[in-house]
Amino acid sequence: MRIGELARRTGVSERSLRYYETQGLLSADRTPGGHRDYPATAVDRVVRIQELYAAGLHSPKIRDLLPCMRDQDGGPSATATPRLLEDLTAERDRIDRLITDLKRSRATLEEVIEAAKEG
């Protein structure tokens, strides 16, 4: 499928899809006319990339993890290594720390808001 079709099917801009290619996250064959030609599996790959970005991962980390994950269900692929579990656990722990920090900041704001209401 062409880049426009992939963009429509995933809701991701063509610009982002090109960026994913430059980052080594997505690849396409080229037609004789030089147009990108993505396989049908690219839809699942783009969805997986979006999920990983939403989880707070950055391109280099996603590039490392993608070969170890199946796009269809996100489970480990046959090429998964023990490092996948370590990396995913580290990312989960990082997110947990961020959540804890955000909850602490929210509690502080709540205290200030309540004090302002009383004052």
C-alpha positions in Angstrom: 0.0 0.0 0.0 1.1 3.6 -0.6 2.0 6.0 2.2 -1.4 7.8 1.9 -3.3 4.6 2.4 -1.2 3.7 5.4 -1.7 7.1 6.9 -5.5 6.8 6.4 -5.7 3.3 7.9 -3.6 4.2 11.0 -4.5 7.8 11.5 -0.8 8.7 11.5 0.4 11.5 9.2 2.5 10.8 6.2 5.2 13.0 7.7 5.3 10.8 10.8 5.5 7.7 8.7 8.5 9.2 6.9 10.0 10.0 10.2 9.5 6.4 11.4 11.4 5.3 8.3 14.3 7.6 9.0 14.4 6.3 12.6 14.6 2.7 11.4 11.1 1.9 12.9 9.3 1.2 9.6 10.4 0.2 6.1 8.9 0.1 2.7 9.8 -1.3 -0.7 9.9 1.1 -3.6 8.0 0.9 -6.8 9.8 1.3 -10.1 8.5 4.9 -10.0 10.1 5.4 -6.6 6.9 5.4 -4.5 6.8 3.7 -1.1 5.1 0.4 -1.1 4.2 -0.9 2.4 3.1 -4.4 3.2 -0.2 -5.0 4.9 1.6 -5.8 8.1 2.8 -2.1 8.3 -0.6 -1.2 9.8 0.1 -3.3 12.8 3.6 -2.1 13.0 2.5 1.6 13.0 -0.1 0.8 15.7 2.6 -0.8 17.8 5.0 2.2 17.3 2.2 4.6 18.4 1.5 2.5 21.5 5.2 2.5 22.4 5.5 6.3 21.9 2.4 6.7 24.1 4.1 4.7 26.8 6.9 7.3 26.8 9.5 5.4 24.9 11.8 7.2 22.5 12.7 6.2 18.9 16.1 4.6 19.8 14.5 2.4 22.4 11.5 1.5 20.2 14.0 0.6 17.4 15.7 -1.8 19.8 12.5 -3.3 21.0 10.5 -3.7 17.8 12.5 -6.7 16.4 11.7 -8.6 19.6 7.9 -8.0 19.5 5.1 -9.3 17.3 3.1 -6.5 15.8 -0.2 -8.2 15.9 -0.4 -8.7 19.6 2.7 -7.1 21.0 3.9 -10.4 22.4 7.5 -11.6 22.1 8.7 -12.8 18.8 10.9 -15.8 18.1 13.8 -13.4 18.0 13.0 -11.9 21.5 16.0 -11.9 23.9 16.1 -11.8 27.6 17.1 -8.2 27.2 13.5 -7.5 26.0 12.1 -8.3 29.4 14.8 -6.2 31.1 14.2 -3.2 28.9 10.4 -3.4 29.2 10.7 -3.8 33.0 13.0 -0.8 33.2 10.6 1.3 31.1 7.6 0.2 33.3 9.6 1.2 36.4 10.4 4.6 34.9 6.8 5.2 34.1 5.9 4.2 37.7 8.3 6.7 39.0 6.8 9.4 36.9 3.3 8.5 38.1 4.5 8.7 41.7 6.1 12.1 41.1 3.0 13.4 39.3 0.8 12.2 42.2 3.0 14.0 44.7 2.9 17.2 42.6 -0.9 17.0 42.3 -1.3 16.5 46.1 0.8 19.7 46.6 -1.3 21.6 44.2 -4.5 20.4 46.0 -3.1 21.7 49.3 -2.3 25.1 47.7 -5.7 25.3 46.1 -7.4 24.5 49.4 -5.3 27.0 51.3 -6.2 29.6 48.7 -9.9 28.9 49.0 -9.7 29.3 52.8 -7.6 32.5 52.6 
